[in-house]
């Protein structure tokens, strides 16, 4: 069964793209595809913090976009076979 992508609020996405230098050279089309990949990633992978408070929504979106950037031209099937992203403080 395929999960429905977890939507990222537009304001949060726009802030992520505009405030993270890694994404500054993306075209609007690339940014749109990156958002779709990030939403799919967030709906299929669990994000946990190893020791500390839960991650803030903005941190999770930056993480999802950063993880999705390497597969922007490849698709989410490249990330099959694992289900959890573990964040470690520091």
C-alpha positions in Angstrom: 0.0 0.0 0.0 1.4 3.4 -1.0 1.2 6.2 1.5 -0.1 9.6 0.6 2.6 12.3 0.6 2.5 14.4 3.8 2.0 18.0 2.7 4.5 20.6 3.7 2.9 24.0 4.4 3.7 26.5 1.7 5.0 29.2 4.0 7.3 26.6 5.7 8.5 25.3 2.3 9.2 28.8 1.0 11.1 29.7 4.1 13.2 26.5 3.8 14.1 27.2 0.2 14.9 30.9 0.6 16.9 30.5 3.8 19.0 27.5 3.0 21.9 28.2 0.7 22.0 24.6 -0.5 18.7 25.2 -2.4 19.4 28.7 -3.7 20.2 27.7 -7.3 17.1 25.5 -7.8 14.7 26.6 -10.5 11.0 26.8 -9.6 10.4 23.5 -11.4 13.3 21.8 -9.5 12.0 23.3 -6.2 8.5 21.9 -6.9 9.9 18.4 -7.6 12.1 18.6 -4.5 9.0 19.5 -2.5 7.2 16.5 -3.8 10.1 14.2 -3.0 10.4 15.7 0.5 6.7 15.2 1.1 6.9 11.6 0.0 10.0 11.0 2.2 8.2 12.4 5.2 5.3 10.2 4.6 7.4 7.0 4.3 10.2 7.5 6.8 10.1 8.1 10.5 12.3 10.9 11.9 13.4 10.5 15.5 15.9 12.3 17.7 18.3 10.0 19.6 18.5 12.1 22.7 16.7 15.3 23.3 13.5 17.1 22.4 11.7 16.3 19.1 12.8 18.1 16.0 11.0 21.3 15.1 8.9 21.2 11.9 11.3 23.6 10.2 14.2 21.3 11.0 12.4 18.3 9.7 11.6 20.0 6.4 15.2 21.1 5.9 16.3 17.5 6.7 13.7 16.1 4.2 14.8 18.5 1.5 18.5 17.8 2.1 17.9 14.1 2.0 15.8 14.4 -1.2 18.2 16.6 -3.1 20.6 13.8 -4.1 17.7 11.8 -5.7 16.0 14.8 -7.4 16.6 13.3 -10.8 16.4 9.7 -9.7 13.2 9.2 -7.7 12.2 8.0 -4.2 12.8 4.3 -5.1 16.4 4.9 -4.4 15.5 5.2 -0.7 13.7 1.9 -0.4 14.8 -0.5 2.2 15.0 1.7 5.2 12.4 3.4 7.3 14.0 5.7 9.9 16.1 8.8 10.0 17.9 9.2 13.3 19.1 12.7 14.3 21.9 13.0 16.8 22.4 16.2 18.7 25.5 18.2 17.7 
